Amino acid sequence: TILCDPELRQDWLAELAEMRERLAILRSALAVAGRDRGVDLEHVLTERGIFSLLDVSPEAVMAMRCRSGIYMPTSGRINIAGLRTGDISRLVTEILANR
């Protein structure tokens, strides 16, 4: 229905572009925050989509969960779209603290 209606299709394409831009901004902010703090997160810049894998151990994930309320699977897979720009510094601080 959406793709067949020109107006709805344009709305959808605009929303899709907006989300793509938001993901790019979040990925860039995460990489820069990591670079500034000595945590290598450069790989998030070359990935696409809403998910990314962080190089954190299952033990570090559990420590972040218990100490700071940062939740992710023990694989280190994060939902980039679920980040807020204000949370990025805290995430990087916790990754650094759990190395």
C-alpha positions in Angstrom: 0.0 0.0 0.0 2.7 2.5 1.0 4.9 1.8 -1.9 2.1 2.1 -4.4 0.8 5.4 -3.1 3.2 8.2 -4.4 2.6 10.5 -1.3 3.0 7.7 1.2 6.1 6.4 -0.6 7.7 9.9 -0.4 7.0 10.0 3.3 8.5 6.6 3.8 11.6 7.5 1.7 12.1 10.7 3.8 11.8 8.8 7.0 14.2 6.1 5.8 16.7 8.8 4.8 16.3 10.4 8.2 17.0 7.2 10.0 20.0 6.4 7.8 21.4 9.8 8.7 20.8 9.3 12.4 22.6 6.0 12.4 25.6 7.5 10.6 25.7 10.3 13.2 25.6 7.8 16.1 28.2 5.6 14.5 30.5 8.6 14.0 30.0 9.9 17.5 30.7 6.4 18.9 33.9 6.1 16.9 35.1 9.6 17.8 34.3 9.1 21.5 36.3 5.8 21.4 39.2 7.5 19.6 39.3 10.3 22.1 39.4 7.8 25.0 41.7 5.2 23.5 39.1 2.6 22.7 39.2 1.3 19.2 35.6 1.6 17.8 36.6 2.5 14.3 34.9 -0.6 12.9 31.5 0.9 13.6 32.1 3.5 10.9 32.3 0.9 8.1 29.4 -1.2 9.2 25.8 -0.7 8.1 22.5 -1.4 9.7 21.2 -1.0 13.2 23.5 -3.5 14.9 27.2 -3.6 15.7 29.5 -5.9 17.6 31.7 -4.4 20.4 34.9 -6.2 21.4 33.8 -6.8 25.0 33.9 -10.0 26.9 30.8 -11.6 28.4 32.2 -10.8 31.8 32.5 -7.1 30.9 29.0 -7.1 29.6 27.7 -8.5 32.9 29.8 -6.0 34.8 28.3 -3.1 32.8 24.8 -4.4 33.3 25.2 -4.8 37.1 27.2 -1.6 37.7 25.7 0.8 35.2 22.5 -0.6 33.8 24.0 -0.9 30.3 22.3 -3.9 28.7 23.4 -5.9 25.7 23.8 -9.6 24.9 26.9 -11.2 26.2 28.1 -11.3 22.6 28.7 -7.5 22.7 26.1 -6.9 20.0 24.5 -3.4 20.4 21.6 -1.7 18.7 23.1 1.5 17.3 19.6 2.9 16.8 18.9 2.4 20.5 21.7 4.7 21.5 21.2 8.3 22.4 24.0 10.8 21.8 24.0 11.6 25.5 24.7 7.9 26.3 27.7 7.4 24.1 30.3 8.9 26.5 29.0 6.7 29.3 29.1 3.6 27.1 32.7 4.3 26.2 33.6 5.0 29.8 32.2 1.6 30.8 33.9 -0.2 28.0 37.2 1.4 29.1 36.6 0.5 32.7 35.9 -3.1 31.9 39.0 -3.9 29.8 
